[in-house]
């Protein structure tokens, strides 16, 4: 695909799809601006090349295809202006508007229009009409075939921004030519959410370490009693077949932290995996498992981690996730890649981002990338490169 540095940007109108889908509190204040900060290298590079205009566009929240006053881009514009120390003009819509001559423009929430998620070509063409060049720097949205990341590439010379390029190059290299031993760590609630990624990774890794509530579906499939632990009953056959074909690469915890309920005041105890009391549920991996996993992590040269090891939002259930995160940070010789979403949140809570090779900005996008899928927006950039000369 075309890269940002290959483009001549001077005196050009540059339209950039960023991922400014930041969390807001009840008063509309931004509680975490890392996604805005992640886009700054691309924004600053473009501005340094003296374009005629820089136009930014993003979605925010889930407005369901119609305007929602609580999800306007105003707080994002203010935060971006503060970070850039340059004026950012925020508009009241994203289509059927006259673009002012100001240097930096932020369009209104793309998802105020149902056409965005429907990948509508007319909508995409209207967005494209504002510019001479299109840049996609929104990896977190690139697994969606939406107008601002897919259809728009039919109308402008298109390229990958620095963040998008970094995401696909680091994760792509880890999957195609990893340094060995190569391990993956998969957590989270459902086997069904991770099944495609597990299947793809089992072909490549030396070991795949399982944690999170999904481990109980595997144990139930093996005939082990799991008490009140979360189990996907309709996925037991699938879990059983995965265990059979994994050729012992797939590793399950040997012990768990059992709790009386999902509550910080719950009664807890460490139990072997085959001794979970009937009136309790597993909420984290246990100390024996943590020690085994840390030993494997310490010897690995490539590590991919997606999904927490337990209910990390509750402090007393977070030890497994915290210890795995610290083990990754401690292994200085390995390429360490963390998928987005909850895993990235856990890393950020421990302030370990700078000690890892890469923490992805995209939850769903990084997971689909690990599944080996060609993301729609990435495919669109590749097709644009083939079709158009610039």
Secondary structure as UniProt FT lines:
FT   HELIX           4..6
FT   TURN            10..11
FT   STRAND          13..17
FT   TURN            26..27
FT   HELIX           34..48
FT   TURN            49..50
FT   STRAND          53..57
FT   TURN            64..65
FT   HELIX           69..71
FT   HELIX           74..84
FT   STRAND          89..90
FT   STRAND          104..106
FT   HELIX           110..112
FT   HELIX           114..117
FT   TURN            118..119
FT   HELIX           121..128
FT   TURN            129..130
FT   STRAND          133..136
FT   HELIX           139..141
FT   TURN            142..143
FT   TURN            147..150
FT   HELIX           151..154
FT   STRAND          157..160
FT   HELIX           162..176
FT   STRAND          182..186
FT   HELIX           191..202
FT   TURN            203..204
FT   STRAND          207..210
FT   HELIX           214..221
FT   TURN            222..223
FT   TURN            227..228
FT   HELIX           233..235
FT   HELIX           236..245
FT   TURN            246..248
FT   STRAND          250..251
FT   STRAND          255..259
FT   TURN            264..265
FT   STRAND          268..272
FT   HELIX           273..275
FT   TURN            278..279
FT   STRAND          281..285
FT   HELIX           287..299
FT   STRAND          302..306
FT   TURN            312..313
FT   HELIX           315..317
FT   HELIX           319..330
FT   TURN            332..333
FT   STRAND          335..338
FT   HELIX           342..349
FT   TURN            350..351
FT   HELIX           353..355
FT   STRAND          358..359
FT   HELIX           363..370
FT   TURN            371..372
FT   HELIX           376..387
//
